[in-house]
Amino acid sequence: MSAPSQVSAANRENCVVTLDRASAPRVVHYGEGFLYERFPEGTRVIYPPPPLEPVPNVKQAVRHALAHPEGCEPLFALLRPGMKVCIGIDDISLPLPMMRTPDVRQEVLEVVADLLADYGVDDITMVVALSLHRRMTDAEIKRMVGPRIWREFAPDRLFNHDAEDSENMVKIGETERGEPVILSRHAVEADLIIYVNVNLVPMDGGHKSVGVGLCGYETLRAHHTPQAIKNSWSFMDPENSELATIIDRIGEVVDRELNVFTIETTLNNKMYGKQLAFLAKNEDDWTGTDEFAFKSLKWTLDKMPTAAKRAFFHKIPAEYGVTGVVAGRTKAVHPKTLEACYRQYLVPVDGPCDVLVSGIPYLCPYNANSIMNPLLVHCTALGYFFNMYKGACLLREGGVMIIAHPLYDEFHPDHHPSYIEFFHRILPETRDSHVLQRKYEESFARDPAYVQMYRHGNAYHGVHPFYMWYWGEGGRTHAGKVICVGAQNQRCAEILGWDTAATIDEAIGEARAFLSKNEPDITLLHHPPILMAEVSGE
């Protein structure tokens, strides 16, 4: 493994700042724009750690990992002429935003393709491991894998996984608890599966790669349940996750029945280039140039139509650097990947808070080149950002979560068709996840129109909006109140069960009244870039 660099203790301490009367306003993400708000004296602000140094040569790091794997022989020793190889590839849902080219998946695939050719392996299939995500377009795949791999393998040997292609889905067994393991025939019938992964957060990779990425609804439904997700406290911490436990059971069946060699890569959090680097800085450390650049950006965005702002942001790639490559057997590889993720993201934090504030940006794993609809805002706020902790929960039980987002009633009709019905017809009837699962989930999963749009269009699977709602189960049941700042559609907030406020200051006032505390403990998560609070104390 090419080991990521360490971050000094001093830099980690500087990630937690307590505001005083002289503190500058703070930047808060607000969809495709920003707020610039003053917070009360005593507010704790948590910033992401500085980016780890990337490896100097990605392809060299990949070659080293393949030659020195964890838990098995080197990859070249597993190859023989005439064998059938299936390469699974993580899809467009990560990293966020898309990374500048060459994408790390391109660099891994080119090294692997050369090695396979050197050992006489030419029966190769590459499958984008979508699970129930939307099909990637040709342009998206080509950008991800690079022109050489696209030219050599597409379209006959490089294509999207189809979880609804019943003729090409094969049951390989069941877990000890009876959970069915049904995977793509391309993987099941291969002599060797090579999985190319990119890890942005700790919940990715591991047994999730093959066991989720190449599975179908019957397997996914075993762990994408309200109860499993609620009990995954936090699901960003796999050691305390029921979700991860079930996926590991599925992974044990995969490892027993199939020959899997996984390649996991980790990234730093260098999301912004030089022109936007001020967005990751403590505002008290801004130079005059930084402040002018931010105010100019905010003024411009405030004048632009939403569609134009969205197009602008989706075109800006992140400058992520590859910090490590680990290869070999999944159970031996993934712990090292988790260590690398924690080295980049963890920030020690002393104790939880009464009020947790988080801006919600324009992007989450499920709207690449698309629209951040209100259901995805819910998933990002109460699913992902609420769970960005390790150890104790960052928000005290019954506390208030304040988010900032325009919350407009807008959905991408081609990417999220079943979301529209779920949000406007089903969710107003009940927000009870168990009722939703029992009464409606399977009918959406089996709906012929939604299946057709998933298989032959670019739609997320019909059942996908249910999972977006379930992801927020822990945050929704833990928080006493959720307040959305700047919501432009009151009805959307009502459907989600949220209160609204015009400003951060007004929302904090509402939180004080709800908690009956004049001076509640307030924490602002100053992200993105991603951070994880390692919470100690009560």
BELSUL-V603496 format. One line per field, one symbol per residue. ss: DSSP state (A for helix, B for strand, O for the rest). phi: phi as a letter, one per 40 degrees, with the letter a starting at -180 (. if undefined). psi: psi as a letter, one per 20 degrees, with the letter a starting at -180 (. if undefined). Layout:
ss: ???
phi: ???
psi: ???
This chain:
ss: OOOOOOOOAAAAAOOBBBOOOOOOOBBBBBBOBBBBBOOOOOOBBBBOOOOOOOOOOAAAAAAAAAAOOBOOOOAAAAOOOOOBBBBBBBOOOOOOOOBOOOOAAAAAAAAAAAAAAAOOOOBBBBBBBOOOOOOOOAAAAAAAAOAAAAAAAOOOOBBBOOOOOAAABBBBBBOOOOOBBBBBAAAAOOOBBBBBBBBOOOOOOOOAAAAAAOBOAAAAOOOOOAAAAAOOOOOOOAAAOAAAAAAAAAAAAAAAAOOBBBBBBBBOOOOOOAAAAAAAOOAAAOOAAAAAAAAAAAAAAAAOOAAAAAAAAAOOOBOOOBBBBBBBOAAAAAAAAAAAAAAAABBBBBOOBBBBBBBBBOOOOOOOOOOOOAAAAAAAAAAAAOOOBBBOOOBBBBBBBBBBOOOOOOOOOOOOAAAAAAAAAAOOOOOOAAAAAAAAAAAAAAOAAAAAAAAAOOOOOOOAAAAAAAAOAAAAAAOOBBBBBOOOOAAAAAAAOOBBBOOAAAAAAAAAAAAOOOOOOBBBBBOOOOOBBBBBOO
phi: .cccccbcdccccccbbbcbccccdbcbcagcaabbbcbcdgccbbbcccccccccaccccccccccbccgacddcccbadgcbbbbcbdcccacbcdccccccccccccccdcccccbgcbcbbbbcccfbcccccdcccccccgccccccbcccbaaccbcbcdcbbbcbibcccgccbbbdddcccccabbbbbbbbbcccggccdccbcbcbdcccccbcbdccccccbbccbdcbbcdccccccccccdcccbbbbbbbbbbcbccbcdcbcccccccccccdcccccccccccccccccdccccccccccccbdbcbabbbhcdccccdcccdcccccbcbcbcgcbcbbbacbccbacbbdfabccccccdcccccccdccabgcccbccgcbbbbbacfccabccccbccccccccbccccabccccdcccbdcccccddcccccccbbbccddcdccccccdcccccccccabbbcgccbcccccccgbcbacbdcccccccdcccfbcbccbbbccacdcabcccbgd
psi: popqqqpqhghhhiioppqahiqrqqppqmckaqqnqqqqpipppoqqqqpqprqhoghghghghhimrpjrrqghiiqqpiqpppoqpqaiiqrprqqqqpqhhghghhggggggghjkoinpppponhdjrqpqrghggghgiqhggghhhqihjorqqoijnhhkpppiaqrijjpqoprphhghjqhppppoqpphriirabihfghghjaaghghihimqgggghinnqiinhhlohghgghhgghhgghhhropoqopqqqakmhqahhjhhhjqphijqrhgggggghggggghhiqqghggghghiioqqlqqpiqppqbqghhghhhggggghhhhpoppnqarhppppqoaiqaijkpkbpnrhhhgggggifghhjmrpcqphpqpjappprpqhlqmpqohhhlghhggggigghhgqjohhggghhhghhhhiphghgghghiblqqqhihhghhghhjgghhigphqppppjpiohhggghikqrqqhrgggghghggggilphmqopppomrrrqqppnprb.
